[in-house]
């Protein structure tokens, strides 16, 4: 019983359902009280103990139906009842083959299920992680059941060259096919329970480290889910930090004075608090050429964190700079990006003109709380970079962060003016993947904690 529930909890954890040690003990107590007989009651009881949100309950219910569909408790009972059989290494090949043949006969479905469960345990099937392992574990289960003896008997029958031998060979082929299908079905179900989530995490990790410029249309659905996870992770992290620092640090001197009349016993504790700025981010995005591919992911990430960054303003430019807050907030994101690229993404890139537009129309948004994030390659077609304006922005803002999708080896080559902007930036980073974007935004928000 304990092994069954512990394996189920391991499946939940692999699917990113957080189950603490205390909750695992509560689940074991619940199973000990109600048993496995009443499956609906068991399902509801474990859901109450192990699932803490609607999404976790959906995962729990799906895995419960998969994991307990083979009735593991009955399989264990069947194993106990068959302990006296000679199905170990000393069993004769003919006897082993006949035993396997009997398992596939009509009416022996429960015995076959029990044998499959024993083979699954013997082969370590619960360690499956990838779909490519299904065939391997299927064969391992067949060997654990005595499949080698069945194969030897089949080869012997094929060499008989008589009608009786041919008939026996066909019967054994059918037996092997039935056992193989049952083992494969069990391995596929084990993958759905223990390996599917692991495979998804592997794919997510690969996508998160893949160059954003190489992201294809078929990857966009996964990337949107990944960005939602990143946004949630950053939101939880920095919300927790702010809550932890709200109380401040102990002010020993004021605490002692406040409790002077209480024999120095600190009934009234006074905390010294340091005022923390709420995040305010102004993001200026170059939407010309290949840089536009990176803008999509940065804006999607930032606007997925509006609860953490309520004071967020976005601007886009190639030649002239415009505010795109209304476009992003008034349309579905993909449609909004198409509108931005269509209205702003054309024209010869000019960082100097963009900074001039920003000063004329939006400079009032810059204050001591503002972090200015610039996403672009710094290639301005040999135009005036307007360093005077950029220097003024740096003096008025909290800090300027420049995210450049172009490799460092290319900075300063050709029409790149990145080295001239660098002295006025608190940080200038190369961003090529979603991991890079997450790290950059994390560092921006850390400055406000």
Secondary structure, 3 states (H helix, E strand, C coil): CHHHHHHHHHHHHHCCCCCCHHHHHHHHHHHHHHCCCCHHHHHHHHHHHHCCCHHHHHHHHHHHHHHHHHCHHHHHHHHHHCCCCCCCCCCCHHHHHHHHHHHCCCCCHHHHHHHHHHHHHHCCHHHCCCHHHHHHHHHHHHHHHCHHHHHHHHHHHHCCCCHHHHHHHHHHHHHHHHHHHHHHHHHHHHHHHHHHHHHHHHHHHHHHCCCHHHCCHHHHHHHHHHHHHHHHHHHHHHHHHHHHHHCCEECHHHHHHHCHHHCCCCCCCCEECCCCCCCEEEEEEECCHHHHHHHHHHHHHHHCCCCCCCEEEEEEECCCEEECHHHHHHCCHHHHHHHHHHHHCCCCCCHHHHHHHHHHHHHHHCCCCEEEEEECCCECCCCCCCHHHHHHHHHHCCEEEEEECCCHHHCCCCCECHHHHHCCCCEEEECCCHHHHHHHHHHHHHCCC
